[in-house]
Amino acid sequence: MTNEVTFRIATLEDLPIIVEIYNSTIPSRMVTADTEPVTVEDRLQWFYSHNPEKRPLWVVEFEEDICGWVSFQSFYGRPAYDATVEVSIYLHETYRGKGLGKKILSKVIEECPKYKIDTLLAFIFGHNEPSLKLFYSFGFEKWGHLPEVAELDGVKRDLLILGKKIR
């Protein structure tokens, strides 16, 4: 058994575990604005919007198990923003708090030049201190603050936009 974290491009066969990991974050009300579980069918269009040559969706494996996933998504969908992407990282609940986020984010930053990405964005709830701490530790800065734009279980929540220039 290895302690190495490996990445590979996700396949359609990985979508059920990707959805399972995503859904495992919903109850915490810290990671996603979805309030109810999504289905594999719900996520098909999102899955197909990723492209291994330009906007990859990776599964992350640790000790031979899929422990999470990470994706690049186009920002705002206009050609002038082509070198800017939103990064999303999701870890299975049993793998959170073990330092894997650092390994994943490090790898993602390292991969940016390959995909001609010069700006990374992360959209993180203001109360998600673990994720904010992770991204700030990699030099991300707060580029935007959207106060009380989300409501989770009757509580208004802020959304922060963190950014990092790669080149």
Secondary structure, DSSP 8 states (H G I E B T S, - for coil): ----EEEEE--GGGHHHHHHHHHHHGGGTSS-S--S---TGGGHHHHHT-BTTTB-EEEEEETTEEEEEEEEEESTT-GGGTTEEEEEEEE-GGGTTSSHHHHHHHHHHHHGGGGT--EEEEEEETT-HHHHHHHHHTT-EEEEEEEEEEEETTEEEEEEEEEEE--
